[in-house]
Amino acid sequence: MPSPEEPAPRQTWAVSERNSSPPSASSDLDLFAAAPKSEEGYLKWRTETAQERKAGLLPERADESGYAAWKSDQLAQRTSFEKQWGIRLGHPVRIQLRGEPREREGLILLVDDLPPSSSRQPLRLRIGDHLFLPIQIESLVTLAP
């Protein structure tokens, strides 16, 4: 019998699996091997995609021209935004935001893509991890790059 200062020995139990065989490495793949070989899902997807293209929901071309058009549109909107607000995105600036006691320095970047010009969605900007709206800008000085 152990003394009162010594903890009681811990008893552990082991379960023997003598009659069971170890699982085979390929048993997990049997489920997929037993599946019927069919292209029904792929053909359904192709049909739905073709219908969406005909309805005008997807672009006709699958080349790089869609991305190039988007980039061109983003550049045009960015230029328009920079002229309207007097802000050069991606350039070092010193900025004073309304209601803040100190100026901030850094690069002004967009949080999201520029929305289409007809959208009334507020445009969010950031310097570092601080987010703000263009209407919060009290003063802005572009620093030498």
C-alpha positions as CSV (number, residue, x, y, z in Angstrom):
1,M,0.0,0.0,0.0
2,P,1.4,3.4,-1.0
3,S,2.2,6.0,1.6
4,P,-0.2,9.0,1.9
5,E,2.4,11.3,0.2
6,E,2.8,9.1,-2.8
7,P,0.0,9.1,-5.4
8,A,-1.8,5.9,-6.1
9,P,-0.5,4.1,-9.2
10,R,-2.6,4.7,-12.2
11,Q,-4.2,1.7,-13.8
12,T,-4.4,1.5,-17.6
13,W,-6.2,-0.9,-19.8
14,A,-5.3,-2.2,-23.2
15,V,-7.6,-3.7,-25.7
16,S,-6.3,-6.4,-27.8
17,E,-7.3,-6.6,-31.5
18,R,-5.8,-10.0,-32.2
19,N,-8.6,-11.1,-34.6
20,S,-8.8,-7.9,-36.6
21,S,-6.5,-7.3,-39.5
22,P,-4.9,-3.8,-40.1
23,P,-6.9,-1.7,-42.6
24,S,-5.6,-1.8,-46.1
25,A,-4.3,1.4,-47.7
26,S,-6.6,1.1,-50.6
27,S,-9.8,0.6,-48.6
28,D,-10.5,4.3,-48.6
29,L,-10.4,4.5,-52.3
30,D,-12.8,1.6,-52.8
31,L,-15.7,3.9,-52.4
32,F,-14.6,5.9,-55.5
33,A,-13.6,2.9,-57.5
34,A,-17.1,1.5,-57.0
35,A,-18.8,4.7,-58.3
36,P,-20.3,4.5,-61.8
37,K,-18.1,6.0,-64.5
38,S,-20.2,8.8,-65.9
39,E,-19.7,12.2,-67.4
40,E,-23.3,13.3,-66.7
41,G,-22.3,16.0,-64.2
42,Y,-19.7,17.5,-66.5
43,L,-22.1,17.4,-69.5
44,K,-24.8,19.1,-67.4
45,W,-22.3,21.8,-66.4
46,R,-21.3,22.4,-70.0
47,T,-24.9,22.7,-71.1
48,E,-25.7,25.2,-68.4
49,T,-22.6,27.2,-69.2
50,A,-23.6,27.4,-72.9
51,Q,-27.1,28.5,-72.0
52,E,-25.7,31.2,-69.7
53,R,-23.4,32.4,-72.5
54,K,-26.3,32.6,-74.9
55,A,-28.4,34.6,-72.3
56,G,-25.6,37.1,-72.0
57,L,-24.8,36.2,-68.4
58,L,-21.2,35.0,-69.2
59,P,-18.7,36.5,-71.6
60,E,-18.5,35.1,-75.1
61,R,-14.7,34.9,-75.2
62,A,-12.6,32.9,-72.7
63,D,-9.4,34.7,-73.6
64,E,-7.6,37.5,-71.8
65,S,-9.7,40.3,-73.5
66,G,-12.2,40.4,-70.6
67,Y,-9.5,40.9,-68.1
68,A,-7.8,43.5,-70.3
69,A,-11.2,45.4,-70.6
70,W,-11.6,45.3,-66.8
71,K,-8.1,46.6,-66.2
72,S,-8.7,49.4,-68.8
73,D,-12.0,50.3,-67.1
74,Q,-10.4,50.3,-63.7
75,L,-7.6,52.6,-64.9
76,A,-10.1,55.0,-66.5
77,Q,-12.2,55.1,-63.3
78,R,-9.0,55.6,-61.2
79,T,-7.9,58.5,-63.3
80,S,-11.4,60.1,-63.0
81,F,-11.3,59.6,-59.2
82,E,-7.9,61.1,-58.9
83,K,-8.9,64.2,-60.9
84,Q,-12.2,64.6,-59.0
85,W,-10.7,64.3,-55.5
86,G,-7.1,65.4,-56.1
87,I,-5.8,62.2,-54.6
88,R,-3.0,60.1,-56.3
89,L,-3.5,56.5,-55.3
90,G,-0.4,54.5,-54.5
91,H,1.8,57.5,-54.0
92,P,3.3,58.6,-50.6
93,V,1.2,61.3,-49.0
94,R,0.7,63.2,-45.7
95,I,-3.0,63.3,-44.8
96,Q,-5.1,65.0,-42.1
97,L,-8.4,63.3,-41.6
98,R,-11.4,65.1,-40.1
99,G,-11.7,64.6,-36.3
100,E,-8.2,63.1,-35.9
101,P,-5.5,65.0,-33.9
102,R,-2.5,63.8,-35.9
103,E,-1.5,63.6,-39.5
104,R,-0.9,60.2,-41.2
105,E,1.8,59.4,-43.7
106,G,1.8,56.5,-46.2
107,L,0.3,55.3,-49.4
108,I,-3.3,55.8,-50.1
109,L,-4.8,52.6,-51.5
110,L,-8.2,51.4,-52.4
111,V,-9.9,48.9,-50.2
112,D,-12.1,47.5,-53.0
113,D,-12.2,47.7,-56.7
114,L,-13.6,51.0,-58.1
115,P,-17.3,50.6,-58.4
116,P,-19.0,51.5,-61.8
117,S,-19.5,55.3,-62.1
118,S,-23.3,55.0,-61.8
119,S,-23.0,53.2,-58.4
120,R,-23.6,55.2,-55.2
121,Q,-21.5,52.8,-53.2
122,P,-19.2,54.6,-50.8
123,L,-15.5,54.3,-51.8
124,R,-13.2,53.1,-49.0
125,L,-9.6,54.1,-48.9
126,R,-6.8,53.0,-46.5
127,I,-3.4,54.1,-45.3
128,G,-1.7,51.0,-43.7
129,D,-4.5,49.3,-41.8
130,H,-6.6,52.5,-41.2
131,L,-9.8,52.7,-43.3
132,F,-11.5,56.0,-44.2
133,L,-13.8,57.6,-46.8
134,P,-12.7,60.4,-49.2
135,I,-15.1,62.9,-47.5
136,Q,-13.1,62.5,-44.3
137,I,-10.0,64.1,-45.9
138,E,-9.3,67.5,-44.5
139,S,-5.9,68.1,-46.1
140,L,-3.6,66.1,-48.3
141,V,0.0,66.7,-49.4
142,T,1.7,64.5,-51.9
143,L,5.3,63.7,-50.8
144,A,8.2,63.1,-53.1
145,P,8.1,59.5,-54.4
